Amino acid sequence: MKFFTSQLAFFLQTTTTRRNIRLLFRFLLALTALVIVYSVLFHVLMVYEGQEHSWITGVYWTLTVMSTLGFGDITFRSDLGRLFSVVVLLSGMVSLLMLLPFTFIEFFYAPWMRAQSEARARRRLPAATQGHVILTNYDPVSIALIQRLKRYGYAYALLVGDLGEALRLYDLGIKVVFGDIDRLQTYERAQIQQAAMVAATGTDVVNTNVAFTVRELCTEVPIVVTANSPDAVDILGLAGSTKVIQLAEIMGQALARRITGVDARAHVIGEAREILIAEATAAGTPLVGKTLAQSKLRQNAGVTVIGLWRRGQFEMATAETRIDADSVLVLAGSTEQLNAYDELFCIYHVSSEPVVIIGAGRVGRATAAALAEREVDYRIVETNPDRIRNDKYIHGSAADLATLEKAGIRATPAVVITTHDDDTNVYLTLYCRKLRPDLQIISRATLERNVSTLHRAGADFVLSYASMGATMIFNVLRQTDILVIAEGLHVAESEVPEALVGKTLAEAAIPRDTQCNVVALRTNGELKMNPGPEVRLTAGAELLLICTTEGEQRFVRRYGAGPARNGRSNTVASERSA
């Protein structure tokens, strides 16, 4: 009954609905008046024929004739009466059998059904809603972000301006608010004043409108937007955006950093506080065939090997871990320590052949620019002639062997596949792996669900566009910085959980229980790299962890974590505190 009342209230709140009901009411009044007139004429004609009937009988006869039931128990004997019966019958067919159903469906039933549908897609969040994230576009980045918000217990609302789309997403379990994203009222109803963040991942023009509209209502809420064009960054900032993320540029740089086949140097892929995370290929160096203990990298260069990549599979490092020709070392250390590593291994040049980039879109061009900064030669394969810019571009299809051979597929140390279509990327990964089993293949995935497929197809590294964008937006919300090493593997930071205070690292058994490895420990402002198992954990100390997504979730479920110092939120925080 309560649901019916709320639907009725929603049904009656629009001006169009009230107008339709007035029109339907007027039609019913006209129909009632017609029945009354026919009933009076029935009495007059019956008296003319010498028959006597009650007024109820007149109404009864009129309705049976108008509805074409025609029981035949009351009939006229004169031609005038029979003519009157025909008029009543024809008018009844038009008014009762045609106009009344049409009018009822058009002015009441159809609007009522629409109101029922619209009632499912809410237009307003409860006034008590706070700390939620408002999303303005449903795309791969937003889908990945919604999963992260759910994982950490954040409330969210997706604004959708099309009713059909809103209902479709509602049926998929997405929390939607029906309303146009360029209207102030939509954000007022979404409780913008109490929101934790607004995330806009549409086109540059739409994102500018969103940022400008939100800023008219609220000057405090953080607005994070994505930018497709570098020219739009300043405009988005002027519109009121707190942070502008150029995903294509960041993706291109990340893909370029993953290329390790051109030399044996340590290539920095990110920074976590003062610690640099780098990757270096072992191919062509004296490290091949040795264990980590035998390599003496920590003694000679001071760097810590936290893990190895083997054909896209990450393996946590131990003293007995063996280094093979296809191993890629993941290193942690300071700038000085990584420079010391380079001094030891920079003489081992792996390849001077150009890297092959497939796709000259925004990500492909950004990858090429990042390689140019490293003074690494490249060739870009592109099917669209409008994107051909210089002699480093090869016009043709990457599915054509002649085109790939022209680009240098037979000698290149690495191929970077950057198209925005995951099916195409899987196809080209399979093809390139068949052509060159020893080739390093790095691929972009638009959707998170295709990452594992690309690995199975033969890619050594896969970076998800959606995952990277969602992680960066989530970083702003959490006021922290998650360093993504690869898809599903990242560096995270957490205060020592209360349950582990007073225990040594060996007693805590964090890797065994959570699949997270402790890379460093900060105690009283002092950072200790690769702490030994005898190190005791103290209250207020901070752990730096290498963990998978699943490992991070295990850490959250098992330990939880308190708020980090200096006003920062933890990368690994408990679901309760989130």
Stockholm file with secondary structure:
# STOCKHOLM 1.0

chainA/1-578         MKFFTSQLAFFLQTTTTRRNIRLLFRFLLALTALVIVYSVLFHVLMVYEGQEHSWITGVYWTLTVMSTLGFGDITFRSDLGRLFSVVVLLSGMVSLLMLLPFTFIEFFYAPWMRAQSEARARRRLPAATQGHVILTNYDPVSIALIQRLKRYGYAYALLVGDLGEALRLYDLGIKVVFGDIDRLQTYERAQIQQAAMVAATGTDVVNTNVAFTVRELCTEVPIVVTANSPDAVDILGLAGSTKVIQLAEIMGQALARRITGVDARAHVIGEAREILIAEATAAGTPLVGKTLAQSKLRQNAGVTVIGLWRRGQFEMATAETRIDADSVLVLAGSTEQLNAYDELFCIYHVSSEPVVIIGAGRVGRATAAALAEREVDYRIVETNPDRIRNDKYIHGSAADLATLEKAGIRATPAVVITTHDDDTNVYLTLYCRKLRPDLQIISRATLERNVSTLHRAGADFVLSYASMGATMIFNVLRQTDILVIAEGLHVAESEVPEALVGKTLAEAAIPRDTQCNVVALRTNGELKMNPGPEVRLTAGAELLLICTTEGEQRFVRRYGAGPARNGRSNTVASERSA
#=GR chainA/1-578 SS CHHHHHHHHHHHTSHHHHHHHHHHHHHHHHHHHHHHHHHHHHHHHHHHHTCCCCHHHHHHHHHHHHTTCCCCSSCCCSHHHHHHHHHHHHHHHHIIIIIHHHHHIIIIIHHHHHHHHHHHSCSCCCTTCCSCEEECCCSHHHHHHHHHHHHTTCCEEEEESCHHHHHHHHHTTCCEEESCTTCHHHHHHTTGGGCSEEEECSCHHHHHHHHHHHHHHCSSSCEEEECSSTTHHHHHHHHTCSEEECHHHHHHHHHHHTCCTTCSSCEEEEEETTEEEEEEECTTSTTTTCBHHHHTHHHHTCCEEEEEEETTEEEECCTTCBCCTTEEEEEEECHHHHHHHHHHHTTCCCCCSCEEEECCSHHHHHHHHHHHHTTCCEEEEESCGGGCCSTTEEESCTTSHHHHHHHTTTTCSEEEECCSCHHHHHHHHHHHHHHCTTCEEEEEESSGGGHHHHHHHTCSEEEEHHHHHHHHHHHHHHTSCCEEEETTEEEEEEECCGGGTTCBHHHHTHHHHHSEEEEEEEETTEEEESCCTTCBCCTTCEEEEEEEHHHHHHHHHHTCCCCCSTTCCCSSCCTTTC
#=GC SS_cons         CHHHHHHHHHHHTSHHHHHHHHHHHHHHHHHHHHHHHHHHHHHHHHHHHTCCCCHHHHHHHHHHHHTTCCCCSSCCCSHHHHHHHHHHHHHHHHIIIIIHHHHHIIIIIHHHHHHHHHHHSCSCCCTTCCSCEEECCCSHHHHHHHHHHHHTTCCEEEEESCHHHHHHHHHTTCCEEESCTTCHHHHHHTTGGGCSEEEECSCHHHHHHHHHHHHHHCSSSCEEEECSSTTHHHHHHHHTCSEEECHHHHHHHHHHHTCCTTCSSCEEEEEETTEEEEEEECTTSTTTTCBHHHHTHHHHTCCEEEEEEETTEEEECCTTCBCCTTEEEEEEECHHHHHHHHHHHTTCCCCCSCEEEECCSHHHHHHHHHHHHTTCCEEEEESCGGGCCSTTEEESCTTSHHHHHHHTTTTCSEEEECCSCHHHHHHHHHHHHHHCTTCEEEEEESSGGGHHHHHHHTCSEEEEHHHHHHHHHHHHHHTSCCEEEETTEEEEEEECCGGGTTCBHHHHTHHHHHSEEEEEEEETTEEEESCCTTCBCCTTCEEEEEEEHHHHHHHHHHTCCCCCSTTCCCSSCCTTTC
//
